[in-house]
Amino acid sequence: EFPLAPRQYLAVVIVLTLAGAVSSGNWRIQPGVFNPFILVSETSLLAIVLLVYYMFYRISRTYQRNQEFLALHQKEEAERNAMRLTQSIYEKMRELRHELKNRDAYIRSLLEQKRYDELETFVQKEHDYLTDSLSFVDCGNQTINMIVNEKIAVAKASGVTIRCELSVPEMLPFYEPAMFSLLSNLLDNGIEAAAMSGQEQPVVLLRMRQERDYLFIHLENPV
């Protein structure tokens, strides 16, 4: 990125090149003698400078568009995965709703028979099941929720747990596709490293918080 706009930068390049051409040409100009070589050489120099600038400008613009396209593609994929994840959670909630009455009756039966050891085992098992079934992140920011919840599902498939400590405002002053690309890549790298760490229950820790005008992102994996 240049501090000047493209048109301003282009104007500066033209002015400086012309000034250089005039100053260098004055040493070789004889009064009353027209030298076409000087005109051609200095014009060629200006054309080369402008061509190089144009080439770099086009390359940077193409790279930027490719990065934006990749980020948008990641966003769309995350949105589709988030929809599938939400649908899966709703299906599990419907299943739990049908099972709650039976589980409540079973717990009451264990209490009446004073089978407390079995009750403790059953409650712990059901607690783990509910936590695993309904684990999702809701930090107030829809973009962050979408990315993190999608990566939680990916990590679970690899035997990795993502632990989140998020304090994020509802709106962030960042370009959304860039945020998708940044956070997705960070989590992908963390999940991959955790899966290859050799630990039985690897954990990836994600911390995000806003402090004054800055957003701090801390990602930690076993490696």
Secondary structure per residue as TSV (DSSP state, phi and psi in degrees):
chain	resnum	aa	ss	phi	psi
A	1	E	-	360.0	137.4
A	2	F	-	-104.9	147.6
A	3	P	S	-66.2	-20.1
A	4	L	S	-100.0	153.2
A	5	A	-	-69.0	157.6
A	6	P	H	-53.0	-42.7
A	7	R	H	-66.5	-40.4
A	8	Q	H	-65.7	-42.6
A	9	Y	H	-63.3	-40.9
A	10	L	H	-63.4	-40.2
A	11	A	H	-63.7	-42.0
A	12	V	H	-61.7	-43.0
A	13	V	H	-61.2	-43.9
A	14	I	H	-64.6	-46.0
A	15	V	H	-62.3	-46.2
A	16	L	H	-64.2	-40.3
A	17	T	H	-66.6	-42.6
A	18	L	H	-64.3	-41.2
A	19	A	H	-61.6	-41.9
A	20	G	H	-64.7	-38.1
A	21	A	H	-65.2	-44.0
A	22	V	H	-64.9	-45.6
A	23	S	H	-64.9	-40.2
A	24	S	H	-74.5	-32.1
A	25	G	H	-72.1	-29.2
A	26	N	H	-60.7	-29.2
A	27	W	T	-70.1	-20.9
A	28	R	T	-112.3	0.8
A	29	I	-	-88.9	128.1
A	30	Q	-	-102.2	137.7
A	31	P	T	-56.5	130.2
A	32	G	T	78.2	3.5
A	33	V	-	-118.2	123.3
A	34	F	-	-92.3	124.0
A	35	N	-	-112.2	100.2
A	36	P	H	-65.0	-23.3
A	37	F	H	-63.3	-39.9
A	38	I	H	-63.1	-44.9
A	39	L	H	-61.8	-44.1
A	40	V	H	-67.4	-43.2
A	41	S	H	-66.3	-43.5
A	42	E	H	-71.9	-34.6
A	43	T	H	-66.3	-39.1
A	44	S	H	-64.6	-39.5
A	45	L	H	-61.1	-45.1
A	46	L	H	-61.4	-42.9
A	47	A	H	-63.3	-39.5
A	48	I	H	-65.5	-44.0
A	49	V	H	-60.6	-46.2
A	50	L	H	-65.3	-38.0
A	51	L	H	-65.7	-42.5
A	52	V	H	-63.1	-42.9
A	53	Y	H	-61.0	-45.6
A	54	Y	H	-62.5	-40.1
A	55	M	H	-64.2	-45.9
A	56	F	H	-65.0	-37.6
A	57	Y	H	-63.5	-44.9
A	58	R	H	-66.1	-39.4
A	59	I	H	-63.3	-44.1
A	60	S	H	-66.2	-39.2
A	61	R	H	-66.5	-40.0
A	62	T	H	-65.0	-42.3
A	63	Y	H	-62.4	-42.5
A	64	Q	H	-63.3	-43.0
A	65	R	H	-64.4	-39.2
A	66	N	H	-63.9	-40.4
A	67	Q	H	-65.2	-40.7
A	68	E	H	-65.1	-40.9
A	69	F	H	-63.3	-42.1
A	70	L	H	-64.2	-42.2
A	71	A	H	-65.0	-40.9
A	72	L	H	-65.2	-37.4
A	73	H	H	-63.6	-42.9
A	74	Q	H	-63.0	-38.3
A	75	K	H	-64.1	-45.9
A	76	E	H	-62.5	-41.0
A	77	E	H	-64.6	-40.8
A	78	A	H	-64.4	-38.0
A	79	E	H	-64.7	-41.3
A	80	R	H	-64.9	-43.4
A	81	N	H	-65.0	-37.0
A	82	A	H	-64.8	-38.1
A	83	M	H	-64.6	-42.9
A	84	R	H	-64.9	-39.6
A	85	L	H	-65.0	-43.6
A	86	T	H	-62.0	-43.1
A	87	Q	H	-62.2	-40.1
A	88	S	H	-64.3	-40.0
A	89	I	H	-64.0	-43.0
A	90	Y	H	-63.1	-38.6
A	91	E	H	-64.9	-40.7
A	92	K	H	-65.9	-36.6
A	93	M	H	-65.8	-37.8
A	94	R	H	-65.5	-39.8
A	95	E	H	-63.6	-42.8
A	96	L	H	-64.6	-36.4
A	97	R	H	-60.3	-38.5
A	98	H	H	-73.2	-27.2
A	99	E	H	-90.2	-16.6
A	100	L	H	-60.7	-41.6
A	101	K	H	-62.2	-44.8
A	102	N	H	-64.0	-39.9
A	103	R	H	-68.5	-37.6
A	104	D	H	-62.8	-42.6
A	105	A	H	-64.3	-38.8
A	106	Y	H	-66.4	-41.5
A	107	I	H	-62.5	-43.8
A	108	R	H	-61.0	-38.0
A	109	S	H	-64.7	-43.4
A	110	L	H	-64.1	-37.9
A	111	L	H	-65.5	-43.6
A	112	E	H	-63.7	-34.5
A	113	Q	T	-88.5	0.3
A	114	K	T	56.7	37.5
A	115	R	-	-94.3	72.4
A	116	Y	H	-71.1	-32.9
A	117	D	H	-64.5	-45.5
A	118	E	H	-64.7	-36.3
A	119	L	H	-64.6	-42.6
A	120	E	H	-63.2	-43.4
A	121	T	H	-62.0	-43.3
A	122	F	H	-65.4	-44.5
A	123	V	H	-63.8	-41.8
A	124	Q	H	-64.3	-41.5
A	125	K	H	-63.5	-43.7
A	126	E	H	-68.9	-34.6
A	127	H	H	-63.2	-44.3
A	128	D	H	-63.1	-39.0
A	129	Y	H	-65.2	-44.8
A	130	L	H	-65.1	-42.4
A	131	T	H	-62.2	-42.0
A	132	D	H	-70.4	-35.4
A	133	S	H	-75.7	-36.4
A	134	L	S	-112.6	22.6
A	135	S	-	-79.9	115.5
A	136	F	-	-153.8	159.3
A	137	V	-	-101.5	134.5
A	138	D	-	-139.1	92.7
A	139	C	-	-97.2	0.8
A	140	G	S	98.6	-17.1
A	141	N	-	-106.7	117.9
A	142	Q	H	-63.8	-39.1
A	143	T	H	-64.0	-47.4
A	144	I	H	-64.3	-41.7
A	145	N	H	-56.9	-45.5
A	146	M	H	-62.8	-45.1
A	147	I	H	-67.3	-49.8
A	148	V	H	-66.6	-43.5
A	149	N	H	-64.1	-37.1
A	150	E	H	-66.2	-39.4
A	151	K	H	-74.0	-27.8
A	152	I	H	-62.0	-42.0
A	153	A	H	-65.1	-40.2
A	154	V	H	-64.1	-43.3
A	155	A	H	-65.1	-40.2
A	156	K	H	-60.7	-38.2
A	157	A	H	-65.6	-23.8
A	158	S	T	-97.7	5.6
A	159	G	T	77.6	22.5
A	160	V	-	-113.5	141.1
A	161	T	E	-105.8	132.9
A	162	I	E	-104.0	119.9
A	163	R	E	-105.3	128.0
A	164	C	E	-116.9	138.9
A	165	E	E	-131.6	92.7
A	166	L	E	-116.2	129.8
A	167	S	E	-133.4	84.3
A	168	V	-	-122.4	135.8
A	169	P	-	-68.1	162.3
A	170	E	S	-63.6	-35.7
A	171	M	-	-119.8	134.7
A	172	L	-	-117.0	139.4
A	173	P	S	-84.0	46.1
A	174	F	S	-123.9	154.7
A	175	Y	-	-66.6	119.9
A	176	E	H	-59.3	-47.6
A	177	P	H	-58.3	-35.9
A	178	A	H	-66.6	-38.2
A	179	M	H	-64.6	-40.9
A	180	F	H	-59.2	-47.9
A	181	S	H	-63.6	-45.5
A	182	L	H	-62.2	-54.2
A	183	L	H	-70.0	-35.9
A	184	S	H	-63.5	-44.3
A	185	N	H	-66.2	-40.7
A	186	L	H	-59.9	-47.6
A	187	L	H	-69.0	-38.6
A	188	D	H	-59.9	-44.7
A	189	N	H	-64.8	-41.2
A	190	G	H	-64.9	-42.1
A	191	I	H	-64.8	-43.1
A	192	E	H	-63.2	-43.7
A	193	A	H	-65.6	-40.7
A	194	A	H	-65.4	-40.1
A	195	A	H	-65.0	-28.1
A	196	M	T	-97.5	6.7
A	197	S	S	-75.9	-19.8
A	198	G	-	86.0	-1.5
A	199	Q	-	-77.7	152.1
A	200	E	S	-70.9	-42.2
A	201	Q	S	-129.9	73.9
A	202	P	-	-68.4	145.2
A	203	V	E	-126.6	135.7
A	204	V	E	-107.9	125.8
A	205	L	E	-102.9	126.3
A	206	L	E	-120.0	120.4
A	207	R	E	-119.7	133.6
A	208	M	E	-137.7	135.7
A	209	R	E	-154.9	150.8
A	210	Q	E	-99.1	132.1
A	211	E	E	-135.0	108.4
A	212	R	T	58.5	-120.9
A	213	D	T	-97.5	16.5
A	214	Y	E	-121.3	147.3
A	215	L	E	-111.5	117.6
A	216	F	E	-97.6	130.1
A	217	I	E	-122.0	122.8
A	218	H	E	-122.4	120.5
A	219	L	E	-123.2	130.6
A	220	E	E	-134.4	134.0
A	221	N	-	-130.8	166.4
A	222	P	-	-58.8	-24.2
A	223	V	-	-84.5	360.0
